[in-house]
Amino acid sequence: MKKLVFYSAKNTNGKNDAIGAFIPESEEFAKLHRIDDCDRYGINCSGIKEATRRENLLTVLRSQNENSIEAIAFFCHGWSKGIQFGIGMKQIEELCRVFSVVCREDVKIVLYACWAADADGIADTGAVGPGTDGGFADKLRDGMLRVGLGGGWVDAHKKEGHTTKNPMLVRFDVDPVADEDGDFDLPGGYWIVQPRSPLWGRWRRALAETDLKYRFPFMTETEIREALIESSE
């Protein structure tokens, strides 16, 4: 079983986004999880047609062994309707079909990308449904359910921010049991750590100063909270 990493490989529009964030952060993620260089893929997104970016990504995924992928991390720009690798709402079905072949049933997907968890632009700080129902990450989770995946989750950012230090993180469980009516349309996600909650300050500091920013995608809510509590002892 293995993990895959995809990152935006070239700066866009004079920014320092790839060299300053996506490339080094993906390297650190891979190093921590002992991911081989051959399983970390740079996708050139600057000045490249979306269809080409998408095909480059899908070609890599299709080359993997069946049921071999336990997690995939994407380091790139994101929006409420898609991510930088040429994957938008219309391409979720195709992406999930590929996932269903090469991924383990309980695969974890982490979108280190701004806004991918967002649906309405509202930065709600409530505990449940923070304006995420109908956004890209929500629809990706629903698509994964539709192709028979279950037991994992999709993690994504609700707002703009640094690719790994952004604390506005929402989790979408790929939970077949929760889909009681079988329509593959679960309601939104939930905060990994709720803004303004007692652990919010520790969560922000941990993401900014420790390797929790690379570890949380493989931790349950309980494990994350325990790690935050222990960090202050």
Secondary structure, DSSP 8 states (H G I E B T S, - for coil): -EEEEEEE-S--TT--HIIIIIHHHHHHHHHHTT--GGGEEEE--TT--HHHHHHHHHHHHHTS-TT-EEEEEEES-EETTEETTTEEGGGHHHHHHHHHHHEEEEEEEEEESTTTT-SSS----SSB--S-TTSHHHHHHHHHHHTT--S-EEEEESS---TTT---EEEEE--GGG-TTSSS-----EESS-TTSTTHHHHHHHHHHSTHHHHGGGS-HHHHHHHHHHHT-
